[in-house]
Amino acid sequence: MQKTLFKLTMGLGIMVLAAQQVHARNCAPRDEVIKRLIETYGETRQGMGIARQGAVMEVYASDQSGSWTVTVTLPDGMTCLVASGQAYENVAETLPPNV
């Protein structure tokens, strides 16, 4: 479990760093980004978490089309697109008995 948690934490940290690097190209005020995800792609928030340096990571997805988007909102209020794709599937896996 600690290895998985470490990997998730590192992954979120990398996403925050990536978002900060592309801040000028793939970022806009949060309300504009969310409005576009809803209106253009039919995506709604499916999950979220706190990342490094006070950033918020969110996963948006559409049950209809299967499209998905990962965003990071930085403390300055700008939301950056980090990744997107198709074939989103919501899963709730349980931990193996010996983990």
C-alpha positions, 0 to 999 in steps of 0.5 A, a space after each residue: 500500500 505504501 508503494 502505491 501511495 508513493 507512486 500516486 503522490 509522485 504522479 500527482 507531483 509530476 502533473 503539478 510540475 508539468 502544469 506549471 511548465 505549460 501554464 501559458 499554453 494550456 491554462 485558463 481561469 477555472 470557470 472557463 475551463 470547466 464550462 468548456 469541458 461541460 458544454 463541449 465534451 459533456 464531461 463532469 468531475 469524477 474525482 479530485 485530490 490535493 497535489 503538491 504546492 496547494 494545487 488541486 488535481 481533478 478528473 473529468 469524464 463523460 459517461 456518454 462519449 467516454 472522453 476524459 480530461 485531467 486538470 490541475 488548478 494552481 493556487 493562482 486560480 488558473 486551471 491547466 489541462 494535463 492529459 485527455 483521452 477516450 474510453 474512460 471507465 469508472 472502476 472501484 477495485 478492492 485491495 488484495 487481501 494481503 496488501 
